[in-house]
Amino acid sequence: MHLKKPLGRLGSLTNLIVQRLLVSDLVAAAKFGTGTPINDPAREQQALGEVRQQAITLGLDPDETVAFFQGQITASKIVQEGLFAEWTAHPNEAPTARPDLTSWCAIEVGSCWPGGLAGG
């Protein structure tokens, strides 16, 4: 799900945002009907802690970097909530298979969350 060409003036940052939002559909499909909650505050705090540490290591403003990633989490949850509502209202549109995110996330999401701060 990698974009072939950077989008816009912000290039890699724009790609990061788009990739993260595309992943939200798969995450929603994996969670729907399993009882797995959309909101996972403990995991979010763990991930944001990792982001903060990476930002410091890379010489980035940790507060701004965490705020950026918090925005990505919020956007992902909005996508997931919208899909859950759609699939609940129209069960025939719900996913019939659950993506296995365990290995997929290690390969695909690793480039955009949270290790993407260092470009990979």
All heavy atoms as an XYZ file, in Angstrom:
896
protein
N       0.816     -1.180      0.000
C       0.000      0.000      0.000
C       0.868      1.256      0.000
O       0.428      2.321      0.347
C      -0.893     -0.012      1.233
C      -2.216      0.597      0.950
S      -3.305      0.567      2.364
C      -4.203     -0.918      2.011
N       2.093      1.119     -0.404
C       2.981      2.273     -0.475
C       2.646      3.117     -1.697
O       2.370      2.584     -2.770
C       4.439      1.828     -0.553
C       4.928      1.218      0.712
N       5.236      1.974      1.811
C       5.141     -0.058      1.065
C       5.634      1.177      2.779
N       5.580     -0.065      2.352
N       2.678      4.418     -1.539
C       2.455      5.314     -2.658
C       3.740      5.392     -3.467
O       4.832      5.447     -2.921
C       2.050      6.697     -2.139
C       0.783      6.711     -1.294
C       0.556      8.091     -0.713
C      -0.413      6.293     -2.117
N       3.606      5.404     -4.767
C       4.770      5.374     -5.634
C       5.453      6.735     -5.756
O       6.641      6.814     -5.946
C       4.379      4.857     -7.006
C       3.740      3.480     -6.940
C       4.015      2.704     -8.172
C       3.302      1.385     -8.205
N       3.630      0.431     -7.238
N       4.690      7.795     -5.643
C       5.233      9.142     -5.844
C       4.758     10.034     -4.701
O       3.579     10.022     -4.349
C       4.728      9.672     -7.183
C       5.188     11.058     -7.521
C       4.632     11.476     -8.870
C       4.972     12.929     -9.156
N       4.328     13.401    -10.369
N       5.671     10.810     -4.097
C       5.245     11.716     -3.026
C       4.158     12.670     -3.510
O       4.184     13.133     -4.642
C       6.516     12.489     -2.667
C       7.639     11.621     -3.116
C       7.104     10.899     -4.338
N       3.212     12.931     -2.642
C       2.118     13.829     -2.962
C       2.345     15.188     -2.321
O       2.646     15.271     -1.146
C       0.794     13.247     -2.443
C       0.405     11.879     -2.982
C      -0.807     11.350     -2.230
C       0.116     11.958     -4.458
N       2.183     16.221     -3.092
C       2.226     17.570     -2.547
C       3.618     18.052     -2.159
O       4.610     17.360     -2.313
N       3.645     19.261     -1.628
C       4.906     19.890     -1.270
C       5.579     19.241     -0.071
O       6.783     19.333      0.087
C       4.702     21.386     -0.974
C       4.265     22.165     -2.187
C       4.139     23.643     -1.906
N       3.447     23.896     -0.658
C       3.655     24.967      0.106
N       4.520     25.870     -0.239
N       2.972     25.134      1.208
N       4.808     18.595      0.763
C       5.375     17.987      1.954
C       5.861     16.564      1.704
O       6.389     15.921      2.602
C       4.368     18.024      3.100
C       3.989     19.412      3.571
C       2.951     19.326      4.677
C       5.194     20.195      4.051
N       5.686     16.080      0.488
C       6.247     14.806      0.068
C       6.022     13.656      1.017
O       4.916     13.146      1.144
N       7.065     13.253      1.705
C       7.010     12.077      2.575
C       5.982     12.222      3.683
O       5.336     11.239      4.054
C       8.387     11.819      3.190
O       9.308     11.514      2.179
N       5.828     13.405      4.220
C       4.842     13.612      5.280
C       3.430     13.382      4.747
O       2.604     12.750      5.401
C       4.967     15.015      5.874
C       4.048     15.330      7.046
C       4.300     14.372      8.199
C       4.256     16.769      7.497
N       3.169     13.863      3.540
C       1.870     13.637      2.919
C       1.655     12.143      2.710
O       0.566     11.618      2.979
C       1.769     14.384      1.577
O       2.041     15.771      1.799
C       0.395     14.233      0.959
N       2.683     11.439      2.240
C       2.581      9.986      2.052
C       2.265      9.298      3.377
O       1.459      8.374      3.430
C       3.872      9.414      1.488
C       4.024      9.691      0.014
O       3.116     10.193     -0.635
N       5.183      9.372     -0.508
N       2.903      9.731      4.438
C       2.686      9.160      5.761
C       1.221      9.279      6.166
O       0.615      8.316      6.624
C       3.576      9.874      6.779
C       3.394      9.560      8.247
C       3.889      8.155      8.541
C       4.154     10.570      9.084
N       0.651     10.437      5.963
C      -0.745     10.674      6.325
C      -1.670      9.783      5.502
O      -2.564      9.129      6.037
C      -1.106     12.165      6.145
C      -0.329     13.017      7.148
C      -2.606     12.392      6.262
C      -0.349     14.506      6.845
N      -1.450      9.726      4.206
C      -2.302      8.931      3.325
C      -2.180      7.450      3.661
O      -3.185      6.744      3.773
C      -1.967      9.199      1.844
C      -2.684      8.211      0.931
C      -2.326     10.626      1.466
N      -0.970      6.957      3.855
C      -0.774      5.546      4.184
C      -1.479      5.189      5.479
O      -2.131      4.150      5.577
C       0.713      5.212      4.294
C       1.408      5.162      2.961
C       2.905      4.952      3.111
O       3.447      4.990      4.213
N       3.577      4.744      2.003
N      -1.375      6.034      6.461
C      -2.000      5.768      7.751
C      -3.527      5.701      7.621
O      -4.174      4.849      8.222
C      -1.573      6.850      8.752
C      -2.130      6.647     10.115
C      -1.497      5.455     10.816
N      -2.140      5.280     12.104
C      -2.401      4.114     12.670
N      -2.036      3.014     12.081
N      -2.995      4.053     13.825
N      -4.100      6.586      6.824
C      -5.547      6.569      6.639
C      -6.002      5.347      5.847
O      -7.050      4.773      6.136
C      -6.024      7.855      5.977
C      -5.975      9.084      6.881
C      -6.331     10.344      6.102
C      -6.884      8.928      8.083
N      -5.203      4.924      4.866
C      -5.545      3.726      4.109
C      -5.545      2.493      5.004
O      -6.371      1.594      4.841
C      -4.573      3.535      2.943
C      -4.685      4.543      1.802
C      -3.549      4.341      0.799
C      -6.027      4.443      1.116
N      -4.644      2.454      5.950
C      -4.557      1.337      6.883
C      -5.803      1.273      7.771
O      -6.231      0.198      8.190
C      -3.273      1.459      7.735
C      -3.274      0.491      8.897
C      -2.044      1.243      6.875
N      -6.430      2.408      8.027
C      -7.602      2.459      8.904
C      -8.728      1.557      8.421
O      -9.435      0.952      9.225
C      -8.112      3.897      9.031
O      -7.110      4.717      9.590
N      -8.910      1.450      7.113
C      -9.943      0.563      6.566
C      -9.657     -0.890      6.932
O     -10.563     -1.640      7.316
C     -10.014      0.687      5.047
C     -10.606      1.998      4.562
O     -10.848      2.893      5.396
O     -10.811      2.125      3.350
N      -8.403     -1.294      6.810
C      -8.029     -2.669      7.137
C      -8.159     -2.930      8.630
O      -8.603     -4.006      9.045
C      -6.595     -2.954      6.683
C      -6.359     -2.955      5.180
C      -4.879     -3.116      4.876
C      -7.162     -4.050      4.510
N      -7.771     -1.949      9.428
C      -7.884     -2.100     10.879
C      -9.352     -2.253     11.270
O      -9.702     -3.121     12.072
C      -7.221     -0.908     11.612
C      -7.495     -0.953     13.103
C      -5.726     -0.886     11.343
N     -10.212     -1.437     10.673
C     -11.652     -1.541     10.959
C     -12.179     -2.919     10.563
O     -12.926     -3.546     11.321
C     -12.426     -0.446     10.221
N     -11.776     -3.408      9.409
C     -12.233     -4.727      8.954
C     -11.750     -5.832      9.885
O     -12.469     -6.799     10.136
C     -11.753     -4.986      7.525
N     -10.537     -5.676     10.409
C      -9.998     -6.685     11.321
C     -10.726     -6.671     12.662
O     -10.903     -7.712     13.292
C      -8.507     -6.460     11.527
N     -11.174     -5.500     13.106
C     -11.804     -5.363     14.415
C     -13.311     -5.632     14.394
O     -13.868     -6.095     15.390
C     -11.594     -3.943     14.962
C     -10.177     -3.629     15.344
C     -10.083     -2.192     15.849
C      -8.681     -1.809     16.261
N      -8.634     -0.405     16.712
N     -13.971     -5.341     13.282
C     -15.436     -5.375     13.237
C     -15.960     -6.760     13.597
O     -15.550     -7.772     13.055
C     -15.951     -4.959     11.864
C     -17.438     -4.818     11.811
C     -18.063     -3.734     12.405
C     -18.219     -5.774     11.193
C     -19.437     -3.599     12.368
C     -19.601     -5.647     11.142
C     -20.206     -4.556     11.740
N     -16.900     -6.776     14.533
C     -17.547     -8.016     14.921
C     -16.730     -8.910     15.836
O     -17.157    -10.010     16.165
N     -15.565     -8.447     16.258
C     -14.713     -9.283     17.117
C     -14.752     -8.860     18.571
O     -14.191     -9.550     19.416
C     -13.241     -9.218     16.653
O     -12.744     -7.881     16.854
C     -13.094     -9.621     15.194
N     -15.356     -7.711     18.850
C     -15.342     -7.190     20.209
C     -14.099     -6.362     20.504
O     -13.978     -5.787     21.584
N     -13.175     -6.307     19.561
C     -11.979     -5.480     19.744
C     -12.391     -4.017     19.627
O     -12.986     -3.624     18.623
C     -10.920     -5.803     18.674
O     -10.604     -7.186     18.750
C      -9.660     -4.973     18.870
N     -12.095     -3.215     20.641
C     -12.554     -1.821     20.604
C     -11.756     -0.960     19.628
O     -10.580     -1.233     19.361
C     -12.328     -1.345     22.039
C     -11.197     -2.180     22.540
C     -11.371     -3.522     21.874
N     -12.411      0.048     19.116
C     -11.708      1.029     18.287
C     -10.737      1.809     19.158
O      -9.590      2.032     18.779
C     -12.710      1.969     17.589
C     -13.512      1.184     16.544
C     -11.996      3.158     16.957
C     -14.659      1.951     15.928
N     -11.201      2.225     20.324
C     -10.356      2.992     21.243
C      -9.531      2.054     22.109
O     -10.075      1.148     22.738
C     -11.219      3.879     22.140
C     -11.893      4.973     21.360
O     -11.255      5.695     20.615
N     -13.201      5.086     21.499
N      -8.227      2.290     22.139
C      -7.314      1.519     22.985
C      -6.332      2.514     23.611
O      -5.198      2.653     23.158
C      -6.592      0.469     22.150
C      -5.730     -0.467     22.993
O      -5.509     -0.183     24.195
O      -5.273     -1.487     22.445
N      -6.798      3.236     24.648
C      -5.970      4.299     25.236
C      -4.591      3.828     25.695
O      -3.607      4.554     25.527
C      -6.801      4.791     26.420
C      -8.201      4.427     26.084
C      -8.108      3.154     25.295
N      -4.497      2.628     26.238
C      -3.193      2.138     26.705
C      -2.231      1.982     25.534
O      -1.064      2.394     25.616
C      -3.359      0.819     27.453
N      -2.704      1.399     24.430
C      -1.845      1.219     23.248
C      -1.490      2.572     22.648
O      -0.365      2.790     22.214
C      -2.556      0.331     22.218
C      -1.809      0.213     20.901
C      -0.455     -0.476     21.061
N       0.277     -0.421     19.811
C       1.477      0.125     19.661
N       2.115      0.642     20.692
N       2.054      0.158     18.494
N      -2.445      3.481     22.621
C      -2.173      4.817     22.083
C      -1.081      5.509     22.883
O      -0.155      6.099     22.310
C      -3.446      5.664     22.091
C      -4.476      5.200     21.098
C      -5.806      5.927     21.246
O      -5.833      7.044     21.815
O      -6.820      5.371     20.790
N      -1.172      5.436     24.203
C      -0.163      6.084     25.044
C       1.206      5.438     24.863
O       2.225      6.123     24.847
C      -0.597      6.070     26.511
C      -1.760      6.988     26.790
C      -1.543      8.393     26.234
O      -0.560      9.051     26.532
N      -2.470      8.856     25.404
N       1.216      4.119     24.712
C       2.479      3.422     24.466
C       3.094      3.897     23.143
O       4.283      4.227     23.081
C       2.253      1.912     24.415
C       3.512      1.127     24.082
C       3.226     -0.358     23.830
O       2.082     -0.802     23.885
N       4.265     -1.096     23.563
N       2.283      3.938     22.095
C       2.772      4.357     20.784
C       3.240      5.814     20.820
O       4.296      6.146     20.271
C       1.685      4.173     19.732
N       2.472      6.674     21.476
C       2.858      8.085     21.545
C       4.123      8.274     22.381
O       4.927      9.169     22.101
C       1.702      8.931     22.077
C       0.497      9.015     21.133
C      -0.669      9.719     21.808
C       0.869      9.689     19.814
N       4.330      7.430     23.376
C       5.576      7.463     24.138
C       6.762      7.103     23.254
O       7.836      7.731     23.335
N       6.567      6.104     22.397
C       7.619      5.722     21.449
C       7.896      6.855     20.463
O       9.047      7.143     20.138
C       7.217      4.455     20.687
C       7.142      3.219     21.558
C       6.521      2.030     20.836
O       6.404      2.063     19.582
O       6.147      1.054     21.520
N       6.832      7.486     19.988
C       6.972      8.616     19.070
C       7.759      9.736     19.737
O       8.669     10.329     19.145
C       5.586      9.116     18.602
C       5.669     10.490     17.951
C       4.958      8.107     17.651
N       7.424     10.044     20.986
C       8.127     11.107     21.717
C       9.619     10.807     21.815
O      10.456     11.666     21.550
C       7.517     11.284     23.107
C       8.206     12.374     23.945
C       7.485     12.622     25.251
N       6.175     13.206     25.046
C       5.953     14.490     24.746
N       6.955     15.326     24.617
N       4.720     14.932     24.593
N       9.946      9.569     22.157
C      11.361      9.190     22.288
C      12.080      9.303     20.951
O      13.208      9.785     20.881
C      11.484      7.770     22.845
C      11.159      7.665     24.314
C      11.999      8.626     25.164
O      11.487      9.594     25.704
N      13.276      8.367     25.266
N      11.436      8.846     19.882
C      12.052      8.937     18.559
C      12.239     10.388     18.139
O      13.244     10.742     17.525
C      11.224      8.189     17.522
C      11.302      6.690     17.685
C      10.455      5.957     16.659
O       9.795      6.557     15.815
N      10.460      4.640     16.747
N      11.269     11.222     18.458
C      11.372     12.645     18.114
C      12.574     13.266     18.810
O      13.355     14.002     18.190
C      10.089     13.377     18.494
N      12.743     12.961     20.073
C      13.881     13.499     20.830
C      15.180     13.014     20.210
O      16.116     13.805     19.981
C      13.774     13.102     22.314
C      12.590     13.830     22.960
C      15.073     13.388     23.054
C      12.189     13.310     24.328
N      15.251     11.725     19.900
C      16.454     11.154     19.290
C      16.786     11.833     17.964
O      17.950     12.067     17.650
C      16.263      9.632     19.067
O      16.050      9.017     20.330
C      17.458      9.010     18.381
N      15.754     12.155     17.201
C      15.951     12.764     15.884
C      16.063     14.292     15.929
O      16.232     14.928     14.893
C      14.802     12.368     14.960
C      14.730     10.879     14.619
C      13.418     10.558     13.922
C      15.922     10.486     13.756
N      15.953     14.872     17.108
C      16.063     16.321     17.229
C      14.809     17.061     16.791
O      14.874     18.243     16.460
N      13.679     16.373     16.809
C      12.408     17.009     16.470
C      11.732     17.498     17.744
O      12.014     16.998     18.831
C      11.495     15.999     15.770
C      12.025     15.383     14.480
C      11.106     14.256     14.019
C      12.164     16.443     13.399
N      10.839     18.455     17.594
C      10.074     18.919     18.744
C       9.156     17.793     19.197
O       8.246     17.387     18.449
C       9.264     20.154     18.365
C       8.474     20.699     19.540
O       7.559     19.982     20.021
O       8.760     21.830     19.972
N       9.357     17.243     20.389
C       8.551     16.095     20.811
C       7.070     16.411     20.961
O       6.219     15.581     20.622
C       9.171     15.668     22.142
C       9.993     16.816     22.591
C      10.362     17.611     21.383
N       6.728     17.606     21.442
C       5.317     17.946     21.617
C       4.603     18.057     20.272
O       3.488     17.560     20.104
C       5.156     19.240     22.412
C       5.603     19.094     23.855
O       5.543     17.964     24.390
O       6.012     20.107     24.454
N       5.241     18.707     19.315
C       4.632     18.838     17.990
C       4.536     17.489     17.295
O       3.549     17.199     16.615
C       5.429     19.823     17.130
C       5.269     21.258     17.576
C       6.030     22.242     16.696
O       6.548     21.836     15.631
O       6.107     23.416     17.076
N       5.547     16.664     17.460
C       5.545     15.350     16.832
C       4.443     14.471     17.419
O       3.706     13.804     16.675
C       6.925     14.676     16.994
O       7.933     15.561     16.480
C       6.988     13.356     16.255
N       4.320     14.476     18.740
C       3.252     13.705     19.387
C       1.889     14.239     18.937
O       0.973     13.454     18.655
C       3.409     13.722     20.920
C       2.146     13.219     21.607
C       4.608     12.887     21.335
N       1.743     15.546     18.850
C       0.467     16.126     18.412
C       0.125     15.673     16.989
O      -1.034     15.353     16.688
C       0.515     17.648     18.485
N       1.127     15.614     16.114
C       0.903     15.146     14.746
C       0.381     13.710     14.766
O      -0.613     13.377     14.120
C       2.191     15.233     13.923
C       2.084     14.560     12.594
C       1.476     15.208     11.533
C       2.570     13.279     12.405
C       1.353     14.580     10.304
C       2.458     12.645     11.182
C       1.846     13.302     10.123
N       1.063     12.831     15.502
C       0.650     11.432     15.540
C      -0.679     11.250     16.269
O      -1.466     10.373     15.908
C       1.747     10.547     16.129
C       2.780     10.173     15.091
C       3.908     10.949     14.915
C       2.602      9.061     14.294
C       4.852     10.613     13.950
C       3.532      8.717     13.326
C       4.665      9.501     13.149
N      -0.948     12.068     17.274
C      -2.252     12.014     17.936
C      -3.345     12.336     16.926
O      -4.414     11.722     16.934
C      -2.309     12.980     19.123
C      -3.646     12.958     19.854
C      -3.935     11.607     20.493
O      -3.200     11.184     21.377
N      -4.990     10.944     20.070
N      -3.077     13.293     16.058
C      -4.026     13.613     14.987
C      -4.261     12.436     14.064
O      -5.385     12.187     13.619
N      -3.194     11.689     13.789
C      -3.336     10.506     12.941
C      -4.188      9.431     13.629
O      -5.005      8.776     12.989
C      -1.963      9.940     12.587
C      -1.155     10.842     11.678
C      -1.877     11.081     10.367
O      -1.993     10.188      9.548
N      -2.399     12.271     10.186
N      -3.985      9.263     14.916
C      -4.790      8.302     15.674
C      -6.259      8.720     15.632
O      -7.145      7.897     15.392
C      -4.294      8.199     17.131
C      -2.926      7.512     17.183
C      -5.307      7.456     17.998
C      -2.267      7.563     18.560
N      -6.510      9.986     15.870
C      -7.881     10.495     15.865
C      -8.524     10.294     14.496
O      -9.667      9.827     14.405
C      -7.904     11.983     16.264
O      -7.355     12.103     17.586
C      -9.309     12.558     16.220
N      -7.800     10.607     13.437
C      -8.334     10.429     12.085
C      -8.642      8.957     11.819
O      -9.687      8.621     11.242
C      -7.345     10.964     11.051
N      -7.758      8.076     12.247
C      -7.974      6.639     12.056
C      -9.228      6.179     12.786
O     -10.032      5.391     12.249
C      -6.755      5.856     12.545
O      -6.967      4.473     12.404
N      -9.414      6.659     14.002
C     -10.596      6.266     14.769
C     -11.877      6.783     14.118
O     -12.896      6.092     14.114
C     -10.480      6.732     16.219
C      -9.411      5.956     16.987
C      -9.461      6.179     18.474
C      -9.081      7.554     18.896
N      -8.938      7.682     20.362
N     -11.832      7.969     13.536
C     -13.001      8.514     12.840
C     -13.360      7.628     11.649
O     -14.528      7.303     11.432
C     -12.756      9.978     12.410
C     -12.726     10.878     13.646
C     -13.804     10.441     11.402
C     -12.227     12.290     13.386
N     -12.345      7.206     10.891
C     -12.585      6.305      9.758
C     -13.187      4.993     10.255
O     -14.183      4.499      9.716
C     -11.279      6.048      8.972
C     -11.455      4.914      7.970
C     -10.810      7.314      8.270
N     -12.584      4.422     11.296
C     -13.073      3.150     11.824
C     -14.512      3.272     12.344
O     -15.351      2.401     12.079
C     -12.161      2.656     12.943
C     -10.778      2.244     12.459
C      -9.885      1.857     13.606
O     -10.243      0.981     14.391
N      -8.736      2.505     13.728
N     -14.804      4.340     13.078
C     -16.156      4.536     13.602
C     -17.168      4.674     12.475
O     -18.281      4.134     12.552
C     -16.192      5.764     14.519
C     -15.472      5.527     15.837
C     -15.195      6.800     16.624
O     -15.481      7.915     16.116
O     -14.679      6.684     17.745
N     -16.787      5.379     11.425
C     -17.681      5.527     10.272
C     -17.958      4.195      9.598
O     -19.103      3.892      9.243
N     -16.907      3.393      9.432
C     -17.095      2.078      8.817
C     -17.923      1.162      9.709
O     -18.801      0.442      9.225
C     -15.737      1.451      8.502
C     -14.990      2.099      7.334
C     -13.569      1.563      7.244
C     -15.739      1.895      6.022
N     -17.656      1.189     11.014
C     -18.458      0.370     11.943
C     -19.936      0.746     11.834
O     -20.800     -0.134     11.798
C     -17.981      0.565     13.384
C     -16.904     -0.384     13.829
C     -15.828     -0.707     13.021
C     -16.953     -0.948     15.084
C     -14.839     -1.579     13.448
C     -15.975     -1.825     15.535
C     -14.917     -2.137     14.710
N     -20.229      2.031     11.803
C     -21.623      2.489     11.707
C     -22.243      2.025     10.392
O     -23.396      1.548     10.368
C     -21.693      4.012     11.828
N     -21.500      2.142      9.312
C     -21.996      1.712      7.996
C     -22.259      0.218      7.979
O     -23.308     -0.245      7.513
C     -20.975      2.089      6.915
C     -21.377      1.689      5.514
C     -22.556      2.473      4.969
O     -22.836      3.584      5.466
O     -23.206      1.980      4.028
N     -21.319     -0.557      8.482
C     -21.458     -2.017      8.462
C     -22.558     -2.501      9.414
O     -23.207     -3.499      9.146
C     -20.133     -2.677      8.792
C     -19.058     -2.397      7.772
C     -19.234     -2.079      6.446
C     -17.653     -2.391      7.988
N     -18.012     -1.884      5.840
C     -17.022     -2.065      6.756
C     -16.854     -2.624      9.100
C     -15.639     -1.981      6.614
C     -15.475     -2.535      8.953
C     -14.876     -2.223      7.726
N     -22.749     -1.775     10.510
C     -23.819     -2.136     11.440
C     -25.185     -1.852     10.815
O     -26.108     -2.655     10.919
C     -23.658     -1.372     12.770
O     -22.388     -1.736     13.350
C     -24.772     -1.701     13.744
N     -25.295     -0.727     10.145
C     -26.555     -0.352      9.494
C     -26.832     -1.201      8.258
O     -27.992     -1.438      7.912
C     -26.525      1.129      9.117
N     -25.777     -1.646      7.594
C     -25.903     -2.415      6.351
C     -25.009     -3.650      6.434
O     -23.928     -3.686      5.833
C     -25.514     -1.556      5.147
C     -26.279     -0.279      5.052
N     -27.575     -0.217      4.596
C     -25.935      0.991      5.397
C     -27.998      1.026      4.639
N     -27.031      1.785      5.134
N     -25.434     -4.659      7.168
C     -24.591     -5.848      7.385
C     -24.105     -6.523      6.104
O     -23.042     -7.127      6.091
C     -25.491     -6.792      8.184
C     -26.519     -5.910      8.806
C     -26.706     -4.757      7.863
N     -24.870     -6.385      5.028
C     -24.445     -6.995      3.768
C     -23.197     -6.322      3.190
O     -22.551     -6.874      2.294
C     -25.586     -6.977      2.743
C     -26.060     -5.573      2.418
O     -26.177     -4.728      3.310
N     -26.362     -5.314      1.164
N     -22.851     -5.149      3.695
C     -21.657     -4.435      3.246
C     -20.458     -4.686      4.156
O     -19.344     -4.246      3.866
C     -21.934     -2.931      3.173
C     -22.983     -2.576      2.133
C     -23.307     -1.088      2.114
O     -22.564     -0.296      2.731
O     -24.312     -0.737      1.487
N     -20.679     -5.393      5.255
C     -19.599     -5.667      6.213
C     -18.585     -6.620      5.600
O     -18.920     -7.433      4.729
C     -20.179     -6.274      7.491
N     -17.345     -6.523      6.044
C     -16.324     -7.433      5.515
C     -16.669     -8.880      5.872
O     -17.197     -9.159      6.942
C     -15.038     -6.984      6.215
C     -15.460     -6.129      7.348
C     -16.828     -5.625      7.058
N     -16.398     -9.766      4.945
C     -16.668    -11.184      5.172
C     -15.430    -11.924      5.642
O     -15.514    -13.065      6.078
C     -17.205    -11.843      3.894
O     -16.255    -11.636      2.840
C     -18.547    -11.233      3.502
N     -14.287    -11.295      5.533
C     -13.032    -11.888      6.006
C     -12.299    -10.853      6.835
O     -12.425     -9.643      6.608
C     -12.168    -12.323      4.824
N     -11.555    -11.307      7.801
C     -10.775    -10.410      8.659
C      -9.323    -10.424      8.191
O      -8.700    -11.484      8.150
C     -10.812    -10.886     10.107
C     -12.190    -11.095     10.643
C     -12.677     -9.904     11.444
N     -14.002    -10.159     11.990
C     -15.118     -9.795     11.368
N     -15.081     -9.209     10.224
N     -16.286    -10.044     11.916
N      -8.780     -9.251      7.854
C      -7.363     -9.226      7.497
C      -6.511     -9.620      8.700
O      -6.846     -9.278      9.834
C      -7.093     -7.770      7.115
C      -8.390     -7.066      7.123
C      -9.402     -7.946      7.782
N      -5.454    -10.348      8.459
C      -4.505    -10.688      9.520
C      -3.497     -9.556      9.606
O      -2.579     -9.471      8.794
C      -3.801    -12.011      9.218
C      -2.758    -12.363     10.261
O      -2.709    -11.698     11.322
O      -1.978    -13.292     10.014
N      -3.699     -8.683     10.566
C      -2.850     -7.495     10.666
C      -1.522     -7.768     11.361
O      -0.629     -6.937     11.307
C      -3.595     -6.385     11.405
C      -4.854     -5.871     10.713
C      -5.472     -4.762     11.540
C      -4.548     -5.386      9.312
N      -1.375     -8.921     11.966
C      -0.152     -9.195     12.721
C       1.079     -9.083     11.841
O       1.973     -8.299     12.119
C      -0.220    -10.596     13.365
O      -1.415    -10.681     14.124
C       0.970    -10.831     14.263
N       1.126     -9.834     10.772
C       2.302     -9.781      9.903
C       2.228     -8.592      8.962
O       3.229     -7.978      8.641
C       2.453    -11.079      9.113
O       1.310    -11.286      8.315
N       1.008     -8.244      8.511
C       0.863     -7.135      7.583
C       1.346     -5.829      8.198
O       2.063     -5.068      7.577
C      -0.595     -6.993      7.159
C      -0.772     -6.006      6.054
C      -0.696     -6.248      4.730
C      -1.012     -4.605      6.188
N      -0.882     -5.089      4.024
C      -1.073     -4.075      4.893
C      -1.172     -3.753      7.280
C      -1.297     -2.716      4.659
C      -1.388     -2.407      7.043
C      -1.454     -1.902      5.745
N       0.968     -5.586      9.456
C       1.362     -4.343     10.118
C       2.875     -4.262     10.289
O       3.457     -3.196     10.164
C       0.680     -4.197     11.475
S      -1.036     -3.678     11.339
N       3.499     -5.372     10.569
C       4.943     -5.356     10.746
C       5.642     -4.914      9.462
O       6.663     -4.239      9.497
C       5.439     -6.733     11.155
N       5.059     -5.271      8.317
C       5.671     -4.918      7.033
C       5.234     -3.543      6.565
O       6.038     -2.679      6.266
C       5.298     -5.977      5.968
C       5.875     -7.337      6.357
C       5.794     -5.562      4.588
C       5.297     -8.493      5.583
N       3.933     -3.321      6.491
C       3.390     -2.108      5.898
C       3.325     -0.923      6.855
O       3.763      0.159      6.537
C       1.986     -2.374      5.344
C       1.970     -3.349      4.193
C       2.606     -2.794      2.940
O       2.561     -1.578      2.733
O       3.143     -3.591      2.168
N       2.741     -1.134      8.018
C       2.522     -0.025      8.942
C       3.830      0.417      9.568
O       3.989      1.570      9.927
C       1.495     -0.411     10.032
C       1.244      0.745     10.981
C       0.188     -0.811      9.374
N       4.789     -0.475      9.639
C       6.075     -0.102     10.224
C       6.699      1.103      9.540
O       7.437      1.854     10.163
N       6.359      1.310      8.277
C       6.933      2.443      7.571
C       6.209      3.737      7.882
O       6.694      4.807      7.533
C       6.901      2.185      6.072
O       5.568      2.133      5.621
N       5.025      3.644      8.510
C       4.293      4.884      8.784
C       3.848      5.023     10.224
O       3.261      6.019     10.579
C       3.104      5.015      7.835
S       1.855      3.729      7.942
N       4.184      4.046     11.082
C       3.741      4.158     12.466
C       4.498      3.244     13.365
O       4.507      2.048     13.142
C       2.272      3.802     12.553
C       1.779      3.831     13.943
C       1.587      2.768     14.757
C       1.442      4.972     14.710
N       1.138      3.179     15.979
C       1.043      4.514     15.968
C       1.453      6.336     14.442
C       0.641      5.396     16.959
C       1.047      7.191     15.449
C       0.635      6.717     16.682
N       5.114      3.647     14.445
C       5.631      4.981     14.649
C       7.043      5.129     14.107
O       7.607      6.190     14.112
C       5.620      5.131     16.165
C       5.827      3.751     16.685
C       5.156      2.843     15.669
N       7.637      4.035     13.596
C       9.015      4.080     13.124
C       9.233      4.993     11.937
O      10.360      5.276     11.575
N       8.159      5.448     11.298
C       8.278      6.297     10.127
C       8.974      7.621     10.383
O       9.371      8.301      9.443
N       9.152      7.986     11.642
C       9.842      9.227     11.940
C      11.258      9.221     11.359
O      11.769     10.244     10.938
C       9.939      9.460     13.452
C       8.664      9.859     14.155
C       8.910      9.966     15.654
C       8.134     11.162     13.614
N      11.859      8.053     11.339
C      13.219      7.943     10.828
C      13.243      7.553      9.363
O      14.295      7.292      8.813
C      14.001      6.921     11.659
N      12.077      7.495      8.747
C      12.002      7.196      7.329
C      11.915      5.726      7.027
O      12.063      5.298      5.904
N      11.697      4.879      8.004
C      11.578      3.463      7.690
C      11.203      2.737      8.861
O      10.641      1.980      9.295
